[in-house]
């Protein structure tokens, strides 16, 4: 992508009332734009990151045999009345359509997926069943001031599992927990699997918490057995080893896994015929990840005072190619290298270059602008945070060497410049 | 995908009140499920088709230099008041959030993209600019009875173009028109570029119409010069050649392209500084395609009395592999072939097989069910409509030949069965 054409604008100052670092950096670097309190547009840079996160999540969901579906935003009031949440779910957005028909804008989909599963699940042979979607959700939040960490409209991955026994749910719960570990690791996040309140069905559920100063939650880590629990549980002793010395951390929840039991299958009569020919209620689990929130959490953790430092797998581009000094020679060389980097992989590339930069069919942001000073270009590149950088200047051409650097300025390798063009 | 695990169920009967053939077939074949009038879930088969359509559209949008963004569903009342559409847009869903703040659920995004573009577009150097999204839209429709052809919630691709001159808009308008031709062709649809009313800015806009008995629109084709116009225009003579003999067709609109001029830039003060240093209003175009509606239109056109016949590029799977007779040998052979078909492409496959079936890393739906009769399997396969079919039976094994057939039963090729396994 030619940076001169990219729809973005970096800002010198933080947006008004922004507190969370991720909110400030994502706005200043041109990834997101606030339309209204808690409502954001994703600009091209932001959407590229969101799509990479989506890809990681989808891959890991398919690995644990999730089948993807897409449920709607609009749900009739009747579905929410069946579970009693039309009245009790405080943050439910409600609206009226034609003929005074009432709808909720879904903040979660138990009320839709249970009656849907009922149409297809008949016997134990249809179980277990794992359905997920990546879809837009809504919450009528009172407090929204942390950018993408808490919004009124957000993209969410929600997985629902359906089982014939508690034992089967327990096993899959651990499988999902493992998939979540992989997702967060690929996103460059260290997470704490945290005991949280279990609601009406089980004693505890689990939250995946990532440490950050902007976090709204507080966790305690037992210094003896390393178990982690949410402050909201109010425990004075470790529930596992009875220890009483804890480390305290500010965190943000990036995912949750929840044993629902029959809480949402019973109201809809979601049953199955078991091997013993008896009808039994289906046992359910649900597992969520907010994509925008995850994106914000990644930024909360991966940054320095100059800007964002994207982990490789979620960076909007793989390489930031920056041309400084606009002589004919520099422009020609930069343009050639850009074409070379973005062309399909060939067998001919120099192996050291290939090894360091990964695949040659790379996404490259090419700063081809001629009316911007080198200082401004570098400051913007630091703010945007693409992890690998190549600068082409008069000096590069003279020395005949390309420096490939990490965003934090560590040199990765030197490549003989002429070598690249000989093989083109 | 093992069909025994797939989340779907075919239905013998049409859904209640269904009139459109696409509504009947997509429901009966287990692609979609109605939650409420005009509100649908996409089951795995349906989502696979939707994703293929999305991929085609995205590819063609990127080819014409579209940059993808993602704008929100919720928009503050103020934006809609600026253009006067808060009051005049009949199908606008409206709701209230906290502090009585009023929102619309967006049916289109001019009211959001114009102020967004204003934040970044300053001079002629920022133009032209092409922004698109693939995003969920809402319309509070009174009449919804044609399945995916008219819904209250729908996925839409909307592209907006921004220009410094009318001439530049006119040129890009033709570029988009060409991209639309490619999209519909890849989706297996023949479309008519139809003159329609132009609204307040230009005399005509264009609709892309696809012929179908369930169509809500009527077009006239001039028998002399072949120009096509919408019946709503009420013309008695051809606007091009003045001819008066027309062919009449029932059609459904699958896309539209529209010259907006300054209708939505002016209310938001979206201007640019031109080369002559004067401030001028930005000239806009907008271009929409409804993905669900397109999916329905594809089905309206591609079917026979037994079910759907998906065009290759939008089929949920490339190949339907059907095992009949459940002997050990048949099961073993079918399983082996399934693994072979879905494994990554190698250099070793027999060339005739590869040539006929395309890439070897194929998506295959494998009907591995043992408690379903061959007759039921074939009837379901006809209903679901995957374009290429391979059946494995005792006879196949005995004859040592695999028949590769099209959905309409034309034989494509015969492949020596043992040959496939020798190379595994």
Interface residues (C-beta under 8 A of the other chain):
Chain A: X5 X6 X7 X8 X9 X33 X35 X36 X39 X40 X41 X42 X43 X44 X46 X47 X50 X65 X67 X68 X69 X70 X71 X72 X73 X74 X75 X76 X93 X94 X95 X97 X98 X103 X105 X112 X116 X119 X120 X129 X131 X136 X138 X140 X141 X142 X152 X153
Chain B: X5 X6 X7 X8 X9 X33 X35 X36 X39 X40 X41 X42 X43 X44 X46 X47 X50 X65 X67 X68 X69 X70 X71 X72 X73 X74 X75 X76 X93 X94 X95 X97 X98 X103 X105 X112 X116 X119 X120 X129 X131 X136 X138 X140 X141 X142 X152 X153
